[in-house]
Amino acid sequence: MKIHIINGPNLNMLGKREESIYGNSTLATIEESLQMKFPGISFSFFQSNHEGELVTYVQNHGEDWMVINAGAYTHTSIALRDALLSVRAKFLEVHISNVYARESFRQQSFLSDIASGVLAGLGASVYEIAVHYIYEKHRNAHG
């Protein structure tokens, strides 16, 4: 089983930016934790600050499950939404912060209605919860 963990703009700054909102975990520690907790899963980790790179990545990996934290592109990118739809991607949308308790523009998502589920506001654990959900869903469907 393969799961792509896709992170959008500014998530490379985790652990350095607004720790009161995003905590002190870095993207590298999140990735290492997932690999340790789920050794039977093949992960691919991708982060980009560029919308087109995220679109291309999604287009090239639409056959596998994805966990997507699109960052600010969640609220702005119709292109990313269209890429997910074009490959019929199976994905969970995740947010470290509670976007619904923040600025009103962060409460709009172009991805939520096409996602299999949305996790927000639980800190870096949203990635682990998302992977656990996908793993159980896959296990129940194939075993």
C-alpha positions in Angstrom: 0.0 0.0 0.0 1.3 3.5 -0.9 0.2 6.8 0.6 1.3 10.2 -0.6 1.7 12.9 2.0 1.4 16.2 0.1 2.0 19.5 1.8 1.5 22.9 0.2 3.0 26.4 0.8 4.8 27.3 4.0 4.6 23.9 5.5 8.3 23.6 5.1 8.4 26.2 7.8 6.7 24.1 10.5 8.6 24.3 13.7 9.8 27.8 12.9 6.6 29.6 12.2 3.8 30.6 14.6 4.3 27.8 17.0 1.3 28.9 19.0 -0.8 27.9 16.0 1.2 25.1 14.4 3.1 23.6 17.2 6.8 22.8 17.2 6.9 19.7 15.0 8.8 20.0 11.8 7.7 18.4 8.5 10.7 16.1 8.9 9.7 14.9 12.3 6.1 14.3 11.1 7.4 12.2 8.2 9.8 10.2 10.5 7.0 9.6 12.9 4.7 8.3 10.2 7.4 5.9 8.9 8.0 4.6 12.4 4.4 4.1 13.4 3.3 2.6 10.0 6.3 0.4 8.9 4.1 -1.6 6.5 3.1 1.4 4.4 5.1 2.8 1.6 5.1 6.6 1.9 5.9 9.3 -0.6 6.4 12.8 0.9 6.1 15.9 -1.2 6.1 19.6 -0.3 6.0 22.6 -2.6 5.4 26.3 -2.3 4.3 26.2 -6.0 0.8 25.5 -7.1 1.8 24.0 -10.4 4.1 21.5 -8.8 1.4 20.3 -6.5 -1.0 20.0 -9.5 1.5 18.0 -11.5 2.3 15.7 -8.5 -1.4 15.0 -8.0 -1.9 14.2 -11.7 1.0 11.8 -11.6 -0.1 9.9 -8.5 -3.9 9.8 -8.7 -4.0 6.0 -8.4 -2.9 6.0 -4.8 -4.3 7.4 -1.6 -3.3 10.9 -0.6 -3.2 12.9 2.6 -3.2 16.6 1.6 -2.4 19.7 3.6 -2.7 22.2 0.8 -2.0 25.1 3.2 -3.2 28.4 1.7 -4.0 26.7 -1.6 -6.9 25.0 0.3 -8.7 28.4 0.1 -7.6 29.6 -3.3 -6.7 26.8 -5.7 -9.3 25.7 -8.2 -6.4 24.2 -10.2 -5.6 21.8 -7.4 -9.2 20.9 -7.0 -9.5 20.2 -10.8 -6.3 18.1 -10.7 -7.8 16.0 -7.8 -11.1 15.6 -9.8 -9.3 14.7 -13.0 -7.6 11.7 -11.6 -10.5 10.8 -9.3 -8.1 11.0 -6.3 -8.9 9.3 -3.0 -7.7 11.8 -0.4 -8.1 13.2 3.1 -7.7 16.9 3.6 -5.8 17.8 6.8 -5.0 21.0 8.7 -2.8 21.3 11.8 -4.7 24.3 13.0 -8.4 24.7 13.5 -9.2 26.6 10.4 -12.8 27.1 11.5 -11.6 29.1 14.5 -9.4 31.4 12.5 -10.0 34.1 9.9 -13.1 33.8 7.8 -11.2 33.3 4.5 -9.6 30.2 6.0 -13.0 28.6 6.6 -13.6 28.2 2.8 -12.1 25.1 1.2 -12.1 24.2 -2.4 -11.2 20.6 -1.5 -13.5 19.6 1.4 -16.5 18.6 -0.6 -14.5 16.2 -2.8 -12.3 14.8 0.0 -13.1 11.5 1.7 -12.8 13.3 5.0 -11.4 16.4 6.7 -9.3 16.6 9.8 -8.5 20.0 11.4 -7.3 21.5 14.6 -5.7 18.4 16.2 -2.1 19.5 15.6 0.4 17.3 13.8 -1.6 14.2 14.8 -3.9 14.9 11.9 -1.4 13.1 9.6 -1.3 10.0 11.8 -5.1 9.9 12.2 -5.5 10.2 8.4 -3.0 7.4 7.7 -4.6 5.2 10.3 -8.0 5.8 8.7 -6.7 5.0 5.2 -4.9 1.9 6.5 -8.0 0.5 8.1 -10.2 1.3 5.1 -7.7 -0.5 2.8 -7.4 -3.5 5.2 -11.1 -3.9 5.5 -11.5 -3.7 1.7 -8.8 -6.2 1.0 -8.6 -8.5 3.9 
